[in-house]
Amino acid sequence: MTHVGRSIPVIIDCDTGVDDALALLFAVRHPGLDVRAVTCVAGNTDVDGVVRNTLTVLEQAGAPEIPVARGAGRPLIEPARSARHVHGEDGMGDIGLPAPRRAPVDVDAVTLLRREILASPRPVTLIPTAPLTNIALLLRSHPEVTRNIERIVFMGGAVACGNATPVAEFNIWHDPEAAAILLTAGVPLTMYGLDVFQQVVVDGTDVRRLRASADPGTRLAGELLAHRPAAPDITPDPEAGGIGDAGAVCAVVDPAGITTSLLPVEVSLAPGPTRGQTIVDRRLRHGESELHTGTSERPLVDVALDVDVARFVKLYLTTVEGA
């Protein structure tokens, strides 16, 4: 199952993870995407668990032999802090998946990222759905890669509320310094944050249909959605499940499905309750701070502020079930 023609060359950097797995299942089954590599980083679980989970998902999806590489085992400064309370002890909902037969490539994630980006005949879209440690190391070690990066669409951050803290989303909170480096990448950035991440929910009827499928990849999508129930303020349906990180991949395939605004964004690096917050400036004019201290240049990011839920749910289901 290879993608040809004008498919979009993409590389996914992930911490698989239930919703990273949903993203991978979608990416390898969409005919408009050419998944050139997958790189792994510590986040939802330890990095060796992420590698194992990633290889297992690709096998279950019937994906081609996509190179998978092990990356950073901890953030740039902070210790590693997993999210096993959300994703289970194995990072995949403890649903009893078999060990993978595939193996990672014999180079590290940064080396694989550099190789695949520079080798691509067309500019690559990077889709990080994890803490941004690998991406920061790549940008600092090999800044020449930016000449062949079309865009970076990252799942991370929040305009309104966080989940790791009241103001910080997990991926950014896990490695704020890496996120700050990403913002200086010098390539177009799209932030697919919690504001849209939490909205895209598959209802219980569809989840049950996926779980009953004879296709292993489709069935896995159903099992994962069942493990990741939607927030009760989004839907009262107890069997509904959010696609999470997969929405960022949907946004690459169908960018018109999200409403974005080009806004200044910075990451709070100070110790304390705001560490890891993505500060998104939605003001129409400068305030007293800029007037008294001078306006500082801040990176501009296409921030997703709204999403067409029905459109993305249909896109996700059609793709995962249609392979």
C-alpha angles and dihedrals in degrees: 000000000000126000119228140171117037096348115144114255107228139175120201120210108194149161097215108233127144097287094038085057090052088052093050092048090054096043098052092046099048111096092210094063129075105198103205098177145345121220125195132217136175113266124101087030136352117301095252089054089049091054091049093048093046093052091047093051092049090051094048090049092053090238123169119256097289113179113251122192135191114237139176117349094202141013122277093262112356126073116256113272116187131206097222090138086069102031102034131247092295093041091243103081094272089266094148102254116180122252111265123256091206123085133212120254118265096250130078124256097258091051091049092047092052093045096049096042094051093041095053113108089217131035113281128233111220116211111192111186094172143052106315100236096116092047093050092050090049094050093048095043100039111020089164089079091076090077089070100039114102096188142330114230107188132185104223147094133040137236094205122017131003129217103209088049131357089273107020128078116220101248093051094038090052091061113006094168091057090051091051089053091051090056089061094050094113093226129102111281131200119193113208098187139172092280090074100017093072096047102064104087131166112217123239095255091059093043091054091049091052092049090053094052121121090218111093095217094047091046091050090053089055093048091050093048089050089054092051106057119192121252111271091237089060098049136349091217104114092201096051117110134199120235090214113174091017088075090069089057090047087054090057092052095041111019091171088069091076131056111223137181126201102238140161111261131184134172123234108235099172120111115256139052097330097051109131095017116143104223106208114191108216096164118127093219139017119275136214094287093063093039093054100036103029126258113285122206111248127186115266117225132183097240118199107230101167139014135204096237098189091049094052094043090053091046091050096047095043091051099044094044097039100064 
